[in-house]
Each structure stands twice: as structure tokens, then as C-alpha cells.
């Protein structure tokens, strides 16, 4: 069985196409179907790996090492699946594939064009997961009418034509704005957006309307009439306290039933409401902890999307709430502000901007016994901090920031020294590590071997392991018994740095053990105050 759900968006971007698709996918999972999602982004970048977080938010890394859009993190958390390179596609990557074929002579001298060559490659990728799941949900990024998105829309039109009607369900996500002066919702933008979509040759089966207020029956009837959909297929999507409430909101509007009816499929098992029950419990806790995330993109929450989700999920698992504040690593008053928090997290990043501020934050956490979690660059900064301030290696640094440092406690991988291109040149994807027994890491993971996702080019220099161990910082996990993966601080309630990105492994029903341990330490620290 190959069934597809196509999701497009109109009026404006950032309406939540990914959340809508993942929510519908969750409902279908609860009916027993195997679901996965694919993202198609119209930008020319081959992937988001070299894009500034201010432009694109967090770079999410798949298990096989693809640098992707943050929406793939949403897919994984909602559906509890592991995404791969097949789940992410951009115009740049698609055009590169077609051009490479042309250069090899695969097209036998034919004139290579958008139609059929680019659209054929897009369609091939639409069905990339058809043998691995019952239903593929395809999210096309951007907004209908965007010039760069036209090849994807054309491919979607062809894809609908080439498949049976009962095999494809088309959803269009639009905005229904509220005009405060008139005290009313306006449907005209939705009408124009759907008309534009129909001009391309795609008629949606369902319209999901983002709105600040409820849509009454007359508004739904109007949208249905002008947009040629059934009235019960006009669905409202209002802001919710948590994105994990959205599946139940759609379930209450019978979205899953409507999708299954069109696709002519029947539930594989009795609907399981455990997700709804669990998610509803998240907002009912009285305990609260405050966590400071010290980073260089403090004014852009999406740059740390998975960290934010991981902290909230971990807190909920401990029947608590977490207040997260993002503090700029370059803030002159940073250390003063840290006095107001129960725990400190230093996330990953690239470049030397803000590094010294991160190191000052780590010094404060270490000296004042504040629970600390360092991720990727945050772990590397903790190594630098201890080397400078405890091991008396005053010039200690990373060769990323100061190549001539006398004490290169962090250095570039030997195999990366001759890299010419920035994209996809790091240690990317899942790698295994062995944990030492009687360590905090082993206690948290309850395992001697773990597998976590990486995204970095620099490593802790093994030459300094023994020196740092003498002053209290020891390595509790190695990759292939050579590369340090986790460092811990003795005589500290919770001081741990990891070279990988544990935030990519958090799930609403399965909090990551490192984040759960971190929040638990924050709760204990708060009790002492």
C-alpha cells in the first residue's frame, strides 16, 4: 500500500505545515499505521548546514549525518521515528543531482529542463519511503505562488495525476487573519491562496486554517464554497499551550477519519489515546525550575529548538515546569544574571564569538556548584575552562579560535585539515561510545554503550586527558577508545559535557536521560536554596 498526504501552504510562511503534518501523522500512527514524513525546501542551498541560524534556525542532524531543516526534529519527536537523508530535499540538492547526471551523459545528449527532468527527480523523491511505511506525508516548504516553489508544485500536480485518486490526500494550510478594527476574521486571503493552487492544477481535499479566533459555521461554509472543499474539511488550527496538543485538536475535528475515508483505508488497531492523556498531564505541575541557556543566538529561540523541547519534556517527566531564559554569551552582565538560575546549559555553536562568555558561565557553574550541561562546543568550552583555571594551562584554547595556542586542548580532526568546502565536512550523524562504569554518564544512561548524533570538526585532544584528570575533570566515555565523548567533574553535584547532541534524541514519551538528569539536579539545587 502506497498512500500519500501532500501538504502545501499559502498566504504567509511559518504557519505550521510541519506541525500540522506531524500531528496528522501522529493520529494515523495511533490508528496503527506506519507513517513517515518528507520535507521539500525550495531554496538553492544544498542543505541548511552552512546557513546562519538567524536565517533558518536550528540545523537538525539525522542519524545518517544529513544536516537538515528543524522541521525534521518535529517529525522525529511527534512520530518517534529516525529520519535520514531521504527525508530532506532542497532545490539545490535536486538540481545538483540532475546536473551531475547530465555531466556523466546519463541523458544521452537531451536538453535538460525543469520539466521533465527536475520534476521527475522530485517525484522520485516523493516516493522514496513508500516501501518503509504505509503513509508518506510530504511537506512542500514555502508559500504557493513563490517562483522557487513552482517546480515542486508542478511535480505535485503530476504526482496526483499519475496516482489513483484514493492514494493521495492534499492539504493546504492557510491564514485566516483577524482584523481587530472590524472585529472579524477574513477569508479572502485563503480564497486567493487556494485559487492560486488550483491554477497550478492542485485542488486541496482539506484546508487547515490558522486563526486567532474560532471559525464559526458560516465562515467554514464560505471557505468550503469558494475553495471547492467539503465543509467538514475546513479545519481550524488555533494556537495551543503546546504543539503537542495539536493532534487532539485535529482529532476532535475528525481529521483522521476524513483522511482515512479519502484514502480508503481502515484503522489497523483500536485508537490509542495514551498520547493525549500523557500530554495533558504536562501542564498541571506546580514545581518550577529556572534554566539559563548561554549561547550566541540568545535572541532567536529557534536556533535552540531541540534543546528547548528537550528541557520541557524532561521537566514534564519529573512532574515539573521549566522556565528557560536565553542569555547572550557576549552580555557584560552575564555572570550577575546567572545568580537567578537553578541550572546552566551551554549549547553548541561555531566560531569564536561569545566563547569567552561561555567560559565565564562555566566557571560560575563550577565554582558555585550549579548544575551544568555542556553540549558540543559547550563541552569543549568546559575543557578549556578547567585547563586554564584548574590545570594552570593559562594559554589553553581550541585551535578553532587560536591556532598557535601552546596548549591545544581542543584540536581539529587530522582527516579534516585539508577540507576545501564547508558543507558536510564534519563528524556528522550517529556514532557509538563506550561508557565507563561508576560514572555519572553510566548512571544516567543505565548502559555501557550509547549511540548519539554529532555535528563538529574539533575534538578534545587525548594528549591532555591525564593532565585534566588530575584536577578533577575526567573522561567518562570514548569513541573507539580514542576520542573523548563525555567529560565529568568530580566533587560537583552535576557537571557534565558531551561532544554530541543529545537534544536530537528527546521524545515527548521518552525524555533523554541527560536532560532528565540535568533537570533533576536543578530541582535538587533549588531545594537547597
RODO-2510 file (C-alpha; in nm, 4 decimals, decimal comma):
residues 529
     n   res          X          Y          Z
     1     x     0,0000     0,0000     0,0000
     2     x     0,1448     0,3359    -0,1075
     3     x    -0,0571     0,6276     0,0290
     4     x     0,0489     0,9925     0,0323
     5     x    -0,0537     1,3139     0,2054
     6     x     0,0632     1,6321     0,0294
     7     x     0,0880     1,9473     0,2410
     8     x     0,1237     2,2928     0,0888
     9     x     0,0981     2,6370     0,2445
    10     x    -0,0422     2,9727     0,1430
    11     x    -0,0788     3,3424     0,2343
    12     x     0,2345     3,3573     0,4535
    13     x     0,5122     3,1227     0,5611
    14     x     0,5673     2,9787     0,9101
    15     x     0,2052     2,8711     0,9519
    16     x     0,2966     2,5321     1,0913
    17     x     0,2771     2,2988     0,7924
    18     x     0,5264     2,0676     0,9607
    19     x     0,3346     2,0618     1,2880
    20     x     0,0068     2,0051     1,1023
    21     x     0,1552     1,7164     0,9059
    22     x     0,3236     1,5627     1,2089
    23     x     0,0008     1,5910     1,4091
    24     x    -0,1992     1,4129     1,1408
    25     x     0,0773     1,1552     1,1175
    26     x     0,0546     1,1011     1,4931
    27     x    -0,3214     1,0390     1,4676
    28     x    -0,2693     0,7865     1,1900
    29     x     0,0002     0,6165     1,3994
    30     x    -0,2459     0,5871     1,6856
    31     x    -0,4728     0,4022     1,4420
    32     x    -0,1909     0,1542     1,3798
    33     x    -0,0389     0,2872     1,0559
    34     x     0,3323     0,3179     0,9908
    35     x     0,3953     0,6827     0,8990
    36     x     0,6922     0,8907     0,7939
    37     x     0,7411     1,2458     0,6649
    38     x     0,9478     1,4103     0,3915
    39     x     1,0431     1,7775     0,3650
    40     x     1,0955     1,9616     0,0352
    41     x     1,2515     2,3075     0,0627
    42     x     1,2711     2,5366    -0,2432
    43     x     1,5915     2,7217    -0,1506
    44     x     1,9080     2,6699    -0,3568
    45     x     2,1310     2,5760    -0,0617
    46     x     2,2175     2,2071    -0,0802
    47     x     2,1252     2,1807     0,2876
    48     x     2,0871     2,4157     0,5877
    49     x     2,4294     2,3157     0,7246
    50     x     2,6051     2,6367     0,6197
    51     x     2,3080     2,8672     0,6789
    52     x     2,3111     3,1233     0,9576
    53     x     2,0725     3,0235     1,2399
    54     x     1,9265     3,3745     1,2234
    55     x     1,8004     3,2860     0,8755
    56     x     1,6968     2,9286     0,9277
    57     x     1,7004     2,8388     1,2961
    58     x     1,8468     2,5147     1,4245
    59     x     2,0236     2,2657     1,1987
    60     x     1,8827     1,9233     1,2820
    61     x     2,1103     1,6248     1,2177
    62     x     1,9757     1,2858     1,1087
    63     x     2,1251     0,9552     1,2202
    64     x     2,2997     0,9093     0,8847
    65     x     2,4565     1,2545     0,9023
    66     x     2,2337     1,4797     0,6936
    67     x     2,2162     1,8445     0,8029
    68     x     1,8506     1,9352     0,7757
    69     x     1,5671     2,1739     0,8457
    70     x     1,4455     2,1940     1,2061
    71     x     1,1097     2,0527     1,0918
    72     x     1,2712     1,7080     1,0846
    73     x     1,3151     1,7400     1,4597
    74     x     0,9401     1,7992     1,4851
    75     x     0,8777     1,4895     1,2732
    76     x     1,1005     1,2755     1,4951
    77     x     0,9526     1,3991     1,8227
    78     x     0,5916     1,3579     1,7110
    79     x     0,6284     1,0278     1,5287
    80     x     0,9150     0,8742     1,7278
    81     x     1,0942     0,7814     1,4045
    82     x     1,4537     0,8225     1,2948
    83     x     1,4812     1,0402     0,9861
    84     x     1,7539     1,0112     0,7240
    85     x     1,8856     1,1845     0,4131
    86     x     1,5783     1,0544     0,2282
    87     x     1,3535     1,2704     0,4491
    88     x     1,5077     1,6006     0,3433
    89     x     1,5284     1,7587    -0,0006
    90     x     1,6183     2,1033    -0,1332
    91     x     1,6216     2,2643    -0,4759
    92     x     2,0000     2,2828    -0,4511
    93     x     2,0361     1,9115    -0,3842
    94     x     1,7844     1,8155    -0,6529
    95     x     1,9404     2,0384    -0,9187
    96     x     2,2875     1,9108    -0,8254
    97     x     2,1687     1,5510    -0,8739
    98     x     2,0255     1,6303    -1,2173
    99     x     2,3312     1,8316    -1,3257
   100     x     2,5648     1,5510    -1,2142
   101     x     2,3658     1,3097    -1,4316
   102     x     2,3899     1,5485    -1,7269
   103     x     2,7675     1,5788    -1,6803
   104     x     2,8003     1,1992    -1,6817
   105     x     2,5998     1,1777    -2,0032
   106     x     2,3093     0,9921    -1,8448
   107     x     2,0571     1,1898    -2,0528
   108     x     2,2161     1,0878    -2,3860
   109     x     2,2606     1,4437    -2,5032
   110     x     1,8998     1,5521    -2,4394
   111     x     1,8199     1,9115    -2,3475
   112     x     1,7872     1,9030    -1,9686
   113     x     1,4878     2,1039    -1,8471
   114     x     1,2791     2,1722    -1,5368
   115     x     1,0051     1,9607    -1,6973
   116     x     1,0533     1,6682    -1,7103
   117     x     1,3993     1,6234    -1,5562
   118     x     1,3725     1,8285    -1,2370
   119     x     1,0095     1,7333    -1,1742
   120     x     1,0872     1,3658    -1,2373
   121     x     1,3601     1,3764    -0,9723
   122     x     1,1210     1,5468    -0,7275
   123     x     0,8556     1,2806    -0,7911
   124     x     1,1118     1,0061    -0,7428
   125     x     1,1915     1,1534    -0,4031
   126     x     0,8213     1,1886    -0,3147
   127     x     0,8008     0,8097    -0,3149
   128     x     1,1405     0,7441    -0,1529
   129     x     0,9887     0,5946     0,1635
   130     x     0,6923     0,4134     0,0110
   131     x     0,8353     0,0684     0,0890
   132     x     0,9149     0,1598     0,4507
   133     x     0,5781     0,2932     0,5658
   134     x     0,2059     0,2796     0,4984
   135     x     0,1657     0,6546     0,4526
   136     x     0,4206     0,9155     0,3401
   137     x     0,3435     1,2731     0,4428
   138     x     0,5075     1,5202     0,2040
   139     x     0,5572     1,8793     0,3203
   140     x     0,6409     2,1308     0,0476
   141     x     0,8097     2,4329     0,2028
   142     x     0,7459     2,7950     0,1157
   143     x     0,4220     2,9557     0,0033
   144     x     0,2113     2,8830    -0,3030
   145     x     0,2954     3,1392    -0,5711
   146     x     0,6648     3,1628    -0,4806
   147     x     0,8669     3,1373    -0,8023
   148     x     1,1236     2,8998    -0,6497
   149     x     0,8475     2,6629    -0,5370
   150     x     0,6868     2,6186    -0,8806
   151     x     0,8822     2,3032    -0,9784
   152     x     0,7651     2,1341    -0,6571
   153     x     0,4032     2,2355    -0,7156
   154     x     0,4230     2,1137    -1,0744
   155     x     0,5724     1,7848    -0,9555
   156     x     0,2891     1,7521    -0,7024
   157     x     0,0335     1,8112    -0,9790
   158     x     0,1913     1,5432    -1,1944
   159     x     0,2182     1,3097    -0,8972
   160     x    -0,1540     1,3395    -0,8305
   161     x    -0,2316     1,2706    -1,1965
   162     x    -0,0062     0,9639    -1,2088
   163     x    -0,1511     0,8029    -0,8959
   164     x    -0,5007     0,6872    -0,8077
   165     x    -0,7296     0,9458    -0,6508
   166     x    -0,7707     0,7334    -0,3397
   167     x    -0,3925     0,7196    -0,2904
   168     x    -0,3325     1,0923    -0,2387
   169     x    -0,4829     1,3384     0,0091
   170     x    -0,3991     1,7059    -0,0451
   171     x    -0,3967     1,9553     0,2426
   172     x    -0,3490     2,3321     0,2133
   173     x    -0,2554     2,5310     0,5242
   174     x    -0,3567     2,8979     0,5143
   175     x    -0,4008     3,2033     0,7328
   176     x    -0,7404     3,3469     0,8228
   177     x    -0,6425     3,6875     0,9648
   178     x    -0,8388     3,8719     1,2309
   179     x    -0,8993     4,2407     1,1605
   180     x    -0,9197     4,3976     1,5059
   181     x    -1,0847     4,7193     1,3858
   182     x    -1,3650     4,5273     1,2181
   183     x    -1,3783     4,2538     1,4858
   184     x    -1,3930     3,9831     1,2216
   185     x    -1,1964     3,7081     1,0530
   186     x    -1,1279     3,7492     0,6818
   187     x    -1,1420     3,4556     0,4397
   188     x    -1,0287     3,6411     0,1255
   189     x    -0,6549     3,5547     0,1635
   190     x    -0,7485     3,1859     0,1895
   191     x    -0,9691     3,2122    -0,1194
   192     x    -0,6880     3,3721    -0,3203
   193     x    -0,4337     3,1174    -0,1980
   194     x    -0,6497     2,8212    -0,2945
   195     x    -0,7303     2,9820    -0,6302
   196     x    -0,3570     3,0134    -0,6951
   197     x    -0,3100     2,6480    -0,6032
   198     x    -0,5938     2,5423    -0,8344
   199     x    -0,4405     2,7466    -1,1196
   200     x    -0,1361     2,5220    -1,0861
   201     x    -0,3652     2,2198    -1,1094
   202     x    -0,3914     2,1107    -0,7460
   203     x    -0,7301     2,1029    -0,5738
   204     x    -0,6981     2,0531    -0,1979
   205     x    -0,9070     1,7925    -0,0193
   206     x    -0,8742     1,9791     0,3108
   207     x    -0,7934     2,3325     0,4216
   208     x    -0,6347     2,3881     0,7616
   209     x    -0,6985     2,7462     0,8706
   210     x    -0,4595     2,9123     1,1136
   211     x    -0,6608     3,1712     1,3069
   212     x    -0,6570     3,3685     1,6307
   213     x    -1,0284     3,3066     1,6874
   214     x    -1,2682     3,0183     1,6285
   215     x    -1,4215     2,9844     1,2835
   216     x    -1,7996     2,9730     1,3062
   217     x    -2,0150     2,7628     1,0740
   218     x    -2,0856     3,0474     0,8343
   219     x    -1,7137     3,1140     0,7823
   220     x    -1,6412     2,7467     0,7262
   221     x    -1,9307     2,7267     0,4822
   222     x    -1,7987     3,0289     0,2933
   223     x    -1,4453     2,8876     0,2674
   224     x    -1,5814     2,5490     0,1586
   225     x    -1,7981     2,7092    -0,1115
   226     x    -1,5309     2,9352    -0,2584
   227     x    -1,2493     2,6795    -0,2302
   228     x    -1,4406     2,3753    -0,3543
   229     x    -1,3953     2,1511    -0,0485
   230     x    -1,6437     1,9815     0,1796
   231     x    -1,7481     2,1878     0,4784
   232     x    -1,6197     1,9325     0,7301
   233     x    -1,2837     1,9503     0,5536
   234     x    -1,2382     2,3141     0,6575
   235     x    -1,0401     2,2717     0,9777
   236     x    -0,9430     2,5393     1,2268
   237     x    -0,5973     2,5437     1,3828
   238     x    -0,5568     2,7883     1,6679
   239     x    -0,2514     2,8464     1,8846
   240     x    -0,2251     2,5954     2,1702
   241     x    -0,0322     2,5923     2,5012
   242     x     0,1909     2,3262     2,3466
   243     x     0,2370     2,1993     1,9921
   244     x     0,1755     1,8506     2,1316
   245     x    -0,1890     1,9479     2,1932
   246     x    -0,2471     1,9850     1,8182
   247     x    -0,3115     1,6145     1,7410
   248     x    -0,6043     1,6081     1,9848
   249     x    -0,7412     1,9362     1,8435
   250     x    -0,7410     1,7818     1,4948
   251     x    -0,8801     1,4539     1,6286
   252     x    -1,1767     1,6441     1,7760
   253     x    -1,2497     1,7747     1,4253
   254     x    -1,2361     1,4203     1,2827
   255     x    -0,9379     1,4994     1,0587
   256     x    -0,8025     1,1443     1,0864
   257     x    -1,1387     0,9969     0,9868
   258     x    -1,1677     1,2281     0,6857
   259     x    -0,8167     1,1366     0,5702
   260     x    -0,8798     0,7624     0,6050
   261     x    -1,2110     0,7872     0,4183
   262     x    -1,0492     0,9608     0,1184
   263     x    -0,7521     0,7209     0,1170
   264     x    -0,9900     0,4255     0,1543
   265     x    -0,8043     0,2715     0,4459
   266     x    -0,9350     0,1282     0,7698
   267     x    -0,7704     0,1512     1,1146
   268     x    -0,5257    -0,1294     1,1882
   269     x    -0,5961    -0,1225     1,5615
   270     x    -0,8183     0,0379     1,8219
   271     x    -0,7338     0,4059     1,8599
   272     x    -0,4870     0,4632     2,1440
   273     x    -0,5460     0,7826     2,3462
   274     x    -0,2374     0,7390     2,5667
   275     x    -0,0635     1,0278     2,3866
   276     x    -0,3496     1,2689     2,4698
   277     x    -0,3553     1,1646     2,8356
   278     x     0,0217     1,1998     2,8722
   279     x     0,0401     1,5383     2,7005
   280     x    -0,2478     1,6817     2,9048
   281     x    -0,0593     1,5998     3,2242
   282     x     0,2341     1,8213     3,1180
   283     x     0,0720     2,1496     3,2143
   284     x    -0,0527     2,0523     3,5601
   285     x     0,2664     2,0760     3,7674
   286     x     0,3391     2,3229     4,0449
   287     x     0,7186     2,2720     4,0748
   288     x     0,9256     2,5068     3,8602
   289     x     1,2971     2,5375     3,7875
   290     x     1,4801     2,8136     3,6046
   291     x     1,7440     2,7230     3,3470
   292     x     1,9804     2,9651     3,1737
   293     x     2,0904     2,8714     2,8216
   294     x     2,4054     3,0718     2,7454
   295     x     2,4548     3,0981     2,3698
   296     x     2,5467     3,3308     2,0855
   297     x     2,1964     3,3266     1,9304
   298     x     2,0112     3,4141     2,2501
   299     x     1,7544     3,6328     2,0744
   300     x     1,6489     3,3539     1,8385
   301     x     1,4759     3,0702     2,0213
   302     x     1,4514     2,8561     1,7052
   303     x     1,8320     2,8314     1,6986
   304     x     1,7968     2,6012     2,0012
   305     x     1,4635     2,4400     1,9155
   306     x     1,5551     2,0826     2,0119
   307     x     1,7207     2,1960     2,3355
   308     x     1,4076     2,3887     2,4296
   309     x     1,1881     2,0868     2,3599
   310     x     1,4254     1,8515     2,5456
   311     x     1,4243     2,0663     2,8596
   312     x     1,0445     2,0912     2,8627
   313     x     0,9994     1,7184     2,8010
   314     x     1,2480     1,6297     3,0762
   315     x     1,0816     1,8639     3,3247
   316     x     0,7395     1,7185     3,2474
   317     x     0,8708     1,3669     3,3081
   318     x     0,9697     1,4828     3,6593
   319     x     0,6303     1,6485     3,7165
   320     x     0,7775     1,9961     3,6934
   321     x     0,7825     2,3001     3,4675
   322     x     1,0956     2,4675     3,3390
   323     x     1,1415     2,8380     3,2751
   324     x     1,4080     2,8774     3,0067
   325     x     1,5887     3,2059     2,9512
   326     x     1,8335     3,2501     2,6662
   327     x     2,1229     3,4696     2,7767
   328     x     2,3687     3,6224     2,5325
   329     x     2,7216     3,4912     2,5794
   330     x     2,8552     3,8401     2,4989
   331     x     2,6446     4,0112     2,7675
   332     x     2,8738     4,2071     3,0018
   333     x     2,6384     4,1406     3,2935
   334     x     2,6130     3,7672     3,2191
   335     x     2,7648     3,6395     3,5446
   336     x     2,5410     3,8674     3,7548
   337     x     2,2333     3,7356     3,5735
   338     x     2,3338     3,3727     3,6302
   339     x     2,2692     3,4128     4,0041
   340     x     1,8970     3,3871     3,9336
   341     x     1,9049     3,0346     3,7873
   342     x     1,8896     2,6789     3,9180
   343     x     2,0986     2,5326     3,6337
   344     x     2,3124     2,6443     3,3387
   345     x     2,3307     2,4937     2,9910
   346     x     2,5896     2,5937     2,7294
   347     x     2,4878     2,4730     2,3798
   348     x     2,6840     2,4104     2,0619
   349     x     2,7926     2,6620     1,8023
   350     x     3,0664     2,7596     1,5584
   351     x     3,3195     3,0419     1,5580
   352     x     3,4832     3,2324     1,8425
   353     x     3,2113     3,4906     1,9027
   354     x     3,0780     3,4503     2,2553
   355     x     3,3233     3,1762     2,3544
   356     x     3,4847     3,3712     2,6397
   357     x     3,1389     3,4483     2,7796
   358     x     3,0502     3,0802     2,7705
   359     x     3,3712     3,0015     2,9563
   360     x     3,2866     3,2597     3,2247
   361     x     2,9437     3,0990     3,2653
   362     x     3,1074     2,7586     3,3093
   363     x     3,3482     2,8990     3,5683
   364     x     3,0496     3,0321     3,7628
   365     x     2,8685     2,6965     3,7432
   366     x     3,1771     2,5038     3,8530
   367     x     3,2715     2,7300     4,1431
   368     x     2,9183     2,7687     4,2760
   369     x     2,8164     2,4021     4,2354
   370     x     2,5373     2,4938     3,9909
   371     x     2,4186     2,2022     3,7727
   372     x     2,5864     2,2390     3,4337
   373     x     2,5334     2,0690     3,0977
   374     x     2,7663     2,1484     2,8063
   375     x     2,6747     2,0349     2,4568
   376     x     2,9304     2,0087     2,1724
   377     x     3,1064     2,3483     2,1851
   378     x     2,9716     2,3787     2,5404
   379     x     3,1650     2,0640     2,6306
   380     x     3,4776     2,1975     2,4575
   381     x     3,4482     2,5259     2,6494
   382     x     3,4317     2,3309     2,9762
   383     x     3,7577     2,1557     2,8851
   384     x     3,9204     2,4924     2,8096
   385     x     3,7863     2,6401     3,1348
   386     x     3,9221     2,3622     3,3541
   387     x     4,2550     2,3579     3,1700
   388     x     4,3031     2,7304     3,2240
   389     x     4,1714     2,7702     3,5761
   390     x     4,2469     2,4389     3,7470
   391     x     4,5332     2,2832     3,5493
   392     x     4,7097     2,6212     3,5228
   393     x     4,7444     2,5919     3,1433
   394     x     4,6851     2,9653     3,1020
   395     x     4,7086     2,9681     2,7235
   396     x     4,4752     2,6667     2,6803
   397     x     4,2407     2,7031     2,3859
   398     x     4,0892     2,5376     2,0808
   399     x     4,2807     2,5597     1,7563
   400     x     3,9489     2,6723     1,6073
   401     x     3,9894     3,0001     1,7960
   402     x     4,3672     3,0319     1,8332
   403     x     4,5755     2,8065     1,6116
   404     x     4,9066     2,8927     1,7786
   405     x     4,7915     2,8076     2,1318
   406     x     5,0610     2,6446     2,3471
   407     x     4,8026     2,4064     2,4955
   408     x     4,5618     2,2877     2,2199
   409     x     4,3192     2,1046     2,4493
   410     x     4,0720     2,1080     2,1583
   411     x     4,2033     2,0450     1,8078
   412     x     4,0828     1,9769     1,4556
   413     x     4,0475     1,6207     1,3333
   414     x     4,3518     1,5189     1,1307
   415     x     4,1368     1,3978     0,8407
   416     x     3,9634     1,7384     0,8209
   417     x     4,2751     1,9533     0,7836
   418     x     4,2626     1,9662     0,4023
   419     x     3,8885     2,0221     0,3667
   420     x     3,8018     2,2796     0,0988
   421     x     3,4243     2,3062     0,1346
   422     x     3,2319     2,3922     0,4484
   423     x     2,9176     2,1876     0,3899
   424     x     2,9021     1,8318     0,5172
   425     x     3,2703     1,8101     0,6170
   426     x     3,2326     1,7314     0,9873
   427     x     3,1847     1,4257     1,2017
   428     x     2,8151     1,4021     1,1297
   429     x     2,5446     1,1579     1,2326
   430     x     2,5336     0,8749     1,4848
   431     x     2,8472     0,7361     1,6466
   432     x     2,8815     0,4811     1,9233
   433     x     3,0578     0,5438     2,2545
   434     x     3,1529     0,3206     2,5441
   435     x     3,0766     0,4490     2,8937
   436     x     3,2911     0,3834     3,1971
   437     x     3,1178     0,2268     3,4942
   438     x     3,0787     0,4184     3,8210
   439     x     3,0402     0,7466     3,6316
   440     x     2,7517     0,9930     3,6212
   441     x     2,7034     0,9221     3,2498
   442     x     2,6742     0,5477     3,3118
   443     x     2,4293     0,6109     3,5963
   444     x     2,2098     0,8331     3,3758
   445     x     2,2147     0,6144     3,0640
   446     x     2,1988     0,2857     3,2561
   447     x     2,4099     0,1395     2,9772
   448     x     2,7722     0,0748     2,8876
   449     x     2,7270     0,1676     2,5198
   450     x     2,5363     0,4538     2,3627
   451     x     2,4817     0,5948     2,0147
   452     x     2,4362     0,9698     1,9709
   453     x     2,4403     1,2245     1,6885
   454     x     2,7368     1,4518     1,6210
   455     x     2,7994     1,7715     1,4287
   456     x     3,1528     1,9062     1,4754
   457     x     3,5056     1,9158     1,3322
   458     x     3,7078     1,9656     1,6503
   459     x     3,7722     1,7144     1,9281
   460     x     3,9104     1,7107     2,2809
   461     x     4,2829     1,6431     2,2477
   462     x     4,3538     1,2992     2,4046
   463     x     4,7036     1,4215     2,4995
   464     x     4,5550     1,6297     2,7832
   465     x     4,3210     1,3674     2,9327
   466     x     4,5554     1,2680     3,2158
   467     x     4,6514     1,6274     3,2964
   468     x     4,2879     1,7304     3,3360
   469     x     4,2022     1,4153     3,5272
   470     x     4,4479     1,5194     3,7985
   471     x     4,2486     1,8385     3,8603
   472     x     3,9079     1,6694     3,8651
   473     x     3,7843     1,6619     3,5046
   474     x     3,7764     1,3068     3,3751
   475     x     3,6565     1,1389     3,0573
   476     x     3,3664     0,9013     3,1159
   477     x     3,3036     0,7927     2,7542
   478     x     3,5155     0,7333     2,4445
   479     x     3,4501     0,6692     2,0782
   480     x     3,6627     0,3717     1,9669
   481     x     3,8613     0,4037     2,2906
   482     x     4,0371     0,7103     2,1494
   483     x     3,8146     1,0167     2,1114
   484     x     3,6686     1,1628     2,4355
   485     x     3,2898     1,1892     2,4134
   486     x     3,1827     1,2831     2,7681
   487     x     3,3631     1,4720     3,0438
   488     x     3,2553     1,4985     3,4078
   489     x     3,3687     1,6989     3,7095
   490     x     3,4425     1,5315     4,0398
   491     x     3,3114     1,6891     4,3612
   492     x     3,0271     1,8623     4,1797
   493     x     2,6529     1,7769     4,2009
   494     x     2,6106     1,7750     3,8201
   495     x     2,8832     1,8904     3,5827
   496     x     2,8825     1,7088     3,2519
   497     x     2,9882     1,7952     2,8967
   498     x     2,9118     1,5897     2,5866
   499     x     3,0693     1,6145     2,2419
   500     x     2,7450     1,5044     2,0747
   501     x     2,3915     1,6480     2,0553
   502     x     2,1606     1,4599     2,2942
   503     x     1,8768     1,7050     2,2251
   504     x     1,8103     1,5311     1,8926
   505     x     1,7078     1,2128     2,0772
   506     x     1,4353     1,3544     2,3043
   507     x     1,0767     1,2387     2,2614
   508     x     0,7602     1,3524     2,4471
   509     x     0,7039     0,9995     2,5753
   510     x     1,0776     0,9267     2,6195
   511     x     1,2830     1,2111     2,7711
   512     x     1,6558     1,1944     2,7089
   513     x     1,8419     1,0665     3,0186
   514     x     2,0961     1,3504     3,0162
   515     x     1,8263     1,6176     3,0148
   516     x     1,6226     1,4307     3,2740
   517     x     1,9294     1,4082     3,4982
   518     x     2,0067     1,7763     3,4401
   519     x     1,6555     1,8919     3,5356
   520     x     1,6526     1,6596     3,8369
   521     x     1,9800     1,8198     3,9519
   522     x     1,8229     2,1639     3,9019
   523     x     1,5283     2,0628     4,1215
   524     x     1,7647     1,9414     4,3939
   525     x     1,9682     2,2606     4,3675
   526     x     1,6543     2,4698     4,4067
   527     x     1,5618     2,2831     4,7265
   528     x     1,8980     2,3734     4,8795
   529     x     1,8479     2,7456     4,8194
***
